[in-house]
Amino acid sequence: MEPTIIERPSYGVAVSALTILPIIGMGEIQPGQDLAGLAIAAAAKSGERFLTGDVVSVAQKAVSKMEGRLRRLADIEPGVEARRMAAEWPEKDARAIQAVLDESVRIVRWTNGILITETRHGFVCANAGVDRSNAGAQDTLVLLPFDPDASAARLRARFIEAAGADVAIVITDTFGRAWREGQVNVAIGIAGLPALERYQGRTDADGYELRITEMALADEVAAATELVQRKLERCPVAIVRGLTWSGAPETARAYVRPAERDLFR
């Protein structure tokens, strides 16, 4: 697969073009496997390698599978609440609903078979991120990593060790968006990269001082790499090359908006 080149004008930013390289040929990820090692080996087969300054985008499902964050429907006994909700919407499996409830700290909305919850990480999303697609086996659910930021930090350390390259890591998952149809990839785990590029105090071309603008840098990386990873391509890793940034590394916790400022909670 050819790399995707995104050209953009440079408005006082060091980057004028980004290269996005899909890493293919990694195969189905199994619990306990060395995900970084598999990615390095797959890249080498196509003549590519990881370089210092790269941002490595890793699909959440690959991380969850590596960490064994899987549940078989046959092993789940639904409780009273899960059974009640399944009775309201028969297309839903009470066992799958129970898995979602187990991963949630609060139900935000349940209507027309749509279950929006808040996860232990603070994410507000559909089904607490629990998903049956691309699970690698029938009747299997993939859960979010227990601590995606810690997972990103471990992956970064492993890439630095095995590839000899100081890379940043963004773990991605697909979320819906308020006000808009469709889904985009967002960052749920970050290591070595700021979450937000803050523009407060800077002035625009007309001299206006920006007071609110914060660009979700890691989310933008996640969304861009989905263009080459896709949902059906079995490409869990991609490289973003040419991105520069200022600011200290952050975690994805920076994206969790406090409830008192969240108009949708």
N, C-alpha and C positions, 0 to 999 in steps of 0.2 A: 504494500500500500504506500502511495507516495505521501510525503509530508505535506501538511497544509500550511501555507504561508499566508499570514495576515499582515498586510501592509497598512500602515497608518502614518499620518503626518506627525511630526515631532513638535509639540508646543512646549518647548523648554523641558522635555522629558528625554532621558538618554535613549529610550527605546524607539526605533522607527519601524521595526519589523519583528515579528515573532515567528518562530518555527515550531510547529506542533508535530511530533513524531509518534505515531502509534507503535507500540511494542506488541507484535503478534506472535503466535506460536507457543504460548505458555501452557496451553492445555487447561484441563479442569483442575482447579486448586483443591487440595485435600487438607484436612486438619493436620497441623504440625509441620507442613512443608515450609521451606525457606522461600518466601515470596520474593524477596529482593534477589536471592540467588537465581531463581527461575527467570526473573525479568532481565537480569544481567546476561544470562546464558542465551535467552531468546534474542536480545538485542545484538549480541555478538554474531549470531547466525546470519543476520542481515547486514553485518558490517557496521553496526552502530555501537556506541558506548555512552555511558553516563559521564557527564562532565561537571566540574565544579561550576556552580551558578545555575544549573538546571533546576527546574521545578518539576517534580515527579508527581503526576496525578494518578491515584490508585483508587479503583472502584471499591466501594464499601463491601460489596459481596465477596470480593476476593479476600479482603482482610478478615471478614467474618468467618469465611470458610476456613482460612488458615488458623484462626483462633478457636475453631470448633463451636462457633455461635450458631448452632443449628438445633432445630427441634423436629422430631417426627410427630405427625398428627396422632399416630397410634399410641404415643406415650403421654398424651395430654388428656386429662380428665376435666371437662368443663364444669365450672361452678354454677351456682344459681343465677348470678347476673349474666353470665355468658349464655346460658340456656334461654333466659328471658329475652335477651337481645336477638338471639338467633330465631326465636319464635316470632318476633316482630318482622323479621326479614329473612324468610326461609332460604334465600339464595346463599346466605352466610353460614359457614360451618362454625358451630359452637366451639369446637376445639381451637380453631384459628382465632376466634374472638377471645378466648381465654388466654392465648399466647400474647395477644395485643394488650390485654388488661394486665398481664404479668409484667409487661415492659413499660407500663404507664404509671405515672403518679397521679394523673387526673384526666378525666374525660372532659374535653372541651366542647365537643358537639357530637351528637348521634342523631342523624336524620336521613331518611331515605336510603338506608344501608351504608351511609358514609360515616365512618368513625374517625374523628379527629381527636388526638390525645396529646398530652404533654409527657415527654419521656423523662427519665431520671436525669438526662443530660440538660434538660431545659428546652429541648426542641419541641415545637408545636407542629405536628405533621400528621398525615393520614396513617392510621394503623400502627402508630409508634415505630414506623420504619420496618415493620415485619412484612416479609414478602415471600411469595411462593415462586415467582418467576426466576429463571436461571439458578435454581437451587441446587442443581446437580443430581437430584434424585426425586422420584415421585413422592407426593405426600410429605414433603419436607419444607419447613419454614426456615428462612434466614433472618436472624435477628441482627440489630445493630451491634457493633463492637461495644463491650461493656464501658470502655473509656476510649473513645476515638482519638483524643489528643495523645494519650499515652501510647496508643497503637502507632500513631504517626511518629512519635519520638523514637520508638523502638525501630521502626522501619528506617528512619533517617540514620540512626546509628549503624544499622546493618548495611545500608548502602555505602556509607562512608567507609566502613570496614572492608567490604567486599569489592567495591568499585574504586576505592581510593579517590572518591569525588565528594565534595561537600555540597550536597543537594538539599533542597527543601522538599517537604512532602505535603501534599494535600490529599486527604481522603474524601471522596465524593459520594454523594447519594442524590437521588432524584426527589425533589420536593415540588409540590404545587405552589401557586402564588396567589396571594390575595389580590383581588381586582382583575386577574387575568386568567384566561384559559391556558391549558398546557402545563407542562412541567419542565424544569431545568435542573441541571446538576448544580449542587451547592457544596460547600466545604463543611464537613462535619468533624474533621480532624485536621490539625495544622501543626507543622513543626518546621522551624527555620525560616518562617515567612510572616510578615505582618498580616493580620486579618483585615485591617482597615487602613486605607490611605487617607489621612485626614487633611482637609484643605482649610480648616478654620484659620483665619488670620492671613491667608494669602489673598492677593488681589487678582481679579480677572483682567482681560485686555482693556477694559474701560475704566479700570481703577476701582471697581466695586470690591469691597472686602467680603470674602466668603465667611459665613458664620455657622453654617450647619453641615455643609457637604462633607460626607465621608464615603469614599468609594470602597466597596466590598472587594478588596483585591483578590483574596483567596477564592471567593465565590466566582469572580470573573475568570480565574484560572480554571475552576471546575467546569463552568459553562462552556468555555472555549474547547476544552479537551473532549467534551462529549461529542463534538463534531466529528472526531475521528474514532472515538471508542464505540459510540452508538450502543444500542441495547441488545442487538442480536449478533454482533460481530465477534463476541468472545475476545475482546481486547481490553483487559482490565487495567493496563498501565499505559500511560502516555507521557511524553516529555515535552515540556514547554521550555524552549531555548531562546535566549535573548531578552528575557524580562529582567529589569533592574528595579530596585525599590529602595526606599529609605525608611527608617523607623526600625524599632526593635521587634524581634519575633514575638508573635502572640499565639494564643490557642483559639479554637473555635468558640470558646466560652465568650469571647468578645462579641459574638453575634447574638447572644441570648439577650433579648430586650427585657428589662425588668417589667413585671406584670403591671405596675402602676403606669407605665408608659406605653403599654400595648393596647391599642384600641380594639383588638380582636379577642382579647381575653377579658 
